[in-house]
Every structure is written in structure tokens, then in C-alpha cells.
Amino acid sequence: MSQVRVLVLGATPENPAPGLPEETTGVAYDFASTVEEAMALAPTADVAFLWEWHTPLLEQMWPFTTRLKWVHVIGVGIEWALFPALVESDVIVTNTRGVYDRALGEYALLLMLAMSKDLPTTIRHQDARTWESRDVGLLRGQHLVIVGLGSIGRTIGRMATEFGMSISVVAQRAREDPEFGPVRATADLPEAAERADVLLLVVPSTPETRNIVSADLLARMQPNSRVINLGRGDLVVDEALVDALRRGALAGAALDVFREEPLPPDHPFWTAPNLIISPHMSGIVPGWERESVSIFVDTLGRWLAGAPLENELDKRLGYVVQAIAS
């Protein structure tokens, strides 16, 4: 049997993913950063590791693959990597679920605290050298509706509980969860949002989740409620959110993801009141790249051994349905 070859897409031998090539698994590594390189190496690749965000190299080299059996993609929301031929094939797809759990959990708490305590106004007053004491809010007693019960949603729910928040969860299907109790289906989101002090989105972009924060949904929320999106930009209807903030129908919002990135300078989000904007940075913490590679190498070991894989996607749904116990 020939040596297993892993093709790392979006990297070069001079600038590989941190920790690659490794020697523990005994595989051979190739690197491609251009379509010409990817096409030339495609026929000998058993495994493809998409290291560069939103790289089109896999789809471009796809007609030339003959041995490819497994694709590993950096990130959690990886809808960008799922083209029709891959979805219809027998090729396994996995992601790096777990890398961002703590980082996004802390970031979600940061945003909830910043909005509850009205931190943006405090910073504006400091810039203007204005001394104006005022009441600020508490997270304790607030109701958090989390849309998405993957590992990130679970982490955020546990952390928010420690702050005294009550939790409701909305996910793809209704069920009873041993940790968070009744889980509502996505179709029930409008009803769940009615009692949300904070509506937090941590789901991937799928046909069921795109545009779920619409004008109709926002109209059912309370004027003192807030929306946080750490999932994907197209979960929110931009115009509806801006309108709700300008009319005072929503107390605030915080967005770390957008339909178009970088966010254009003329986008209405920049001037919308009570809106916190960050440049898709909630998961970028020291060590995330090496941890991502570590997850890949661990999964590679499982794949070579014929063991069940962590973080295998349902390609038609676009996300991991159930993680394998380690």
C-alpha cells in the first residue's frame, strides 16, 4: 500500500500550517497555494486539509482527484467549502469544532456585559471628559435565548448561567436536552424571541437559518432586548436591524460577522445607534492556529486507524450533528 498523502490547501512549504508537516502519523505532506499546484497534486491526494479560509482550491482541483477520501476544513461554519460535487460524493468532511468554544464564550459575555453596563456611552463620555454617573444593568435575572446548541452554544449557556441568567435554546429540531431542558425548533424562534432580553446567534448559515432575524421577528421582541450575532452575517436582515435600532424598537445589538467582509465604509451599520461592530475577531486568540492543527492531527490518527471521526459533518445539513465521545 502506498504512503498516505495529505494535501494542505492554502499553505506553502515555506509557510505551512503551524506544526506541519508532522511525523507522528507517518503520512506524507504536500502543500498548494495556487490552482496550478493544487491541480498537479490532486491525483495523489488521499486527504485534503483546507487551511486557508474560503479557499476555492478544493473545488478547482476536484475534477483531477482520484484518491481523495477525506476533507478537513479549518473553522466551524464551513458552508463556504461545501460545493455540490463534494456534498454528493462519498468523501468525508470534518471541521475544527471545539477550537473556538471558550473564546466565543468569553466574547459573548463581554458583549452582553458591555451592553448591559452601557460601556460604549462610558467610553464616549471619557473621550469628551464628561462626568455623568448613571444606573447600569445586571446580567443576573436576564433571559438569554441561544440559537444553536453546538459546542459553542453550550459553552456560552454554561458561562451565562454562572452570571445568573436564565437560558432558553433554539436549535434545528425540538428535543429534550439533559443540560438545558426543552429545546425549541428553529420554526419556533419568533415565539422564543418574545421573552428574550438577549437573542444570541451561534448557528451556521443554512437554508433554514438565513435571514432568521427578520423585520417580523424583531417586531416581536421587546424594546429593551438586544441581539448578538456570532454565527454568520446572513442570519440577520441588515435593513431590518438598522431600522429597529433607529426607531428604538431594540435596545442594542452587537455583530462580529457580516454578509460582506470587510464591512464597506458606507454600510448603514456604521452609523446605526447602539450597535457594537467588531471585525470577525471573536475567535482569534493566541494559539488557535496550533490548536486547529492539533485537532486535525488527532483526527488524522483516528482516520488512519479506521476509528469514528470527531466533528464529521452531515454535508447536506452543513454542520456536525453529533460529536463522537473521546
TAPEJO-V614414 format. One record per pair of residues at least 12 apart in sequence whose ideal C-beta (glycine too) atoms are under 6 Angstrom apart, sorted by the first residue. I is the first residue (numbers start at 1). J is the second residue. D is the distance in Angstrom with one decimal. If there is no record, write none. Layout:
BEGIN
i={I/I}
j={J/J}
d={D/D}
END
This chain:
BEGIN
i={3/4/4/5/5/5/5/6/6/6/7/7/7/7/8/8/8/9/9/9/9/9/10/10/10/11/11/12/12/13/17/17/18/18/18/19/19/22/25/25/35/38/38/39/39/42/42/42/43/43/45/46/46/47/48/49/49/50/50/51/54/59/62/68/70/70/71/71/72/72/73/74/74/76/76/77/77/78/79/79/79/87/93/93/94/94/94/94/95/96/96/97/97/97/98/99/99/99/100/101/101/101/103/103/104/104/104/104/105/105/105/107/108/109/111/111/112/112/115/115/116/116/117/118/139/139/140/142/142/143/143/143/143/144/144/144/144/145/145/145/145/146/146/147/147/147/148/148/149/149/152/153/157/167/168/169/170/170/170/171/172/173/186/190/190/193/193/193/194/196/197/198/199/200/201/201/201/202/202/203/204/204/205/205/206/209/210/211/212/213/213/214/214/215/218/218/223/224/226/226/227/228/229/229/230/230/232/233/233/233/234/242/242/245/245/245/245/252/253/254/255/256/256/256/257/261/308/310}
j={28/27/46/28/44/45/46/27/29/47/30/41/45/48/31/49/51/32/48/50/55/57/51/52/55/31/51/31/33/31/51/293/289/290/293/290/293/297/300/301/60/57/61/61/64/61/64/65/64/66/68/67/69/70/71/72/296/73/81/74/80/83/85/91/92/303/91/93/94/296/95/96/292/95/97/204/232/95/204/205/318/315/313/315/299/309/311/312/311/292/295/151/311/320/151/288/291/292/283/151/152/155/283/285/152/230/282/283/155/156/159/282/156/159/228/254/139/198/226/252/137/139/136/136/163/165/164/165/197/166/195/196/197/160/165/167/198/168/192/196/199/169/200/170/201/203/202/203/169/171/202/202/180/180/192/183/184/189/192/183/186/185/208/217/220/217/220/221/220/225/225/226/227/228/229/231/235/230/231/231/318/319/232/234/318/235/234/237/235/235/236/237/240/240/240/244/249/251/251/252/253/254/255/257/256/282/257/257/258/259/259/268/272/272/273/274/275/274/275/276/277/278/280/282/280/280/324/324}
d={5.1/4.5/4.9/4.8/5.2/5.7/5.4/5.2/5.2/4.4/4.9/5.3/3.9/5.1/4.9/4.8/5.4/5.6/6.0/5.1/5.5/4.4/4.5/2.3/4.5/5.0/4.8/5.2/5.1/5.3/4.8/5.1/5.0/4.8/5.7/5.8/4.5/5.7/5.4/5.8/4.8/4.4/4.1/5.1/5.2/4.0/3.8/4.9/5.8/5.0/5.5/5.1/5.8/5.0/4.8/4.9/5.9/4.5/5.8/5.7/5.0/4.6/5.7/5.7/4.5/5.7/5.8/4.9/5.0/5.2/5.2/5.6/5.5/5.6/5.3/4.1/5.6/5.2/5.8/5.0/5.0/4.5/4.6/5.6/5.7/5.6/4.6/5.2/5.2/4.7/5.0/5.7/4.4/5.4/5.6/5.8/5.1/5.3/3.8/5.0/5.3/4.3/4.8/4.6/5.0/5.6/5.2/5.7/4.2/4.9/4.8/3.9/4.8/5.6/5.3/4.2/5.9/5.8/5.3/4.7/4.0/5.6/4.4/5.7/4.4/5.5/3.2/5.2/3.9/4.9/5.7/6.0/4.9/5.1/4.8/5.4/4.9/4.8/5.2/4.0/5.0/5.2/5.1/4.7/4.9/5.5/4.1/3.7/5.2/4.4/4.8/4.8/5.9/5.9/5.6/4.8/4.9/5.1/5.3/5.1/5.9/5.5/5.4/5.2/5.2/5.7/5.8/5.2/5.1/5.4/5.6/5.2/4.9/4.7/4.6/4.3/5.1/5.3/5.2/4.8/5.6/5.0/3.9/5.3/5.0/5.6/4.9/5.3/5.7/6.0/4.3/5.0/5.7/3.9/5.7/4.5/5.8/5.0/5.4/4.5/4.4/4.7/5.0/5.8/5.2/5.4/5.5/4.6/4.0/4.1/5.3/4.6/4.8/4.7/5.4/5.7/5.9/4.0/5.1/4.0/5.8/4.8/5.8/4.6/5.6/5.9/4.6/5.3}
END
